[in-house]
Amino acid sequence: MYINIVYIYIMKRKIINDSGLNKSQKSALHKHSIHHTEKHIKSMIMNIKKGRSFKDSHLIAIKKLGK
């Protein structure tokens, strides 16, 4: 039985709530989180929720926070 719950990434001690994102965005961020910091991923999630694309939110996070 599958229960729909909020995904919480625990990757290299990163705990990030990604509620409000669709399945493909969650998958892409999960893969992306291996190479970036928790602050970077949180910034990306915030920008994606505001309607920006994955690429745009990544560039904003890089300029604002670095890797």
Buried (B, 14 or more C-beta within 10 A) or exposed (E): EEEEEEBEBEBEEBEBEBEEBEEEBBEBBBEBBEEBBBEBBBBBBEBBBEEBEBEEBBBBBBEEBEE
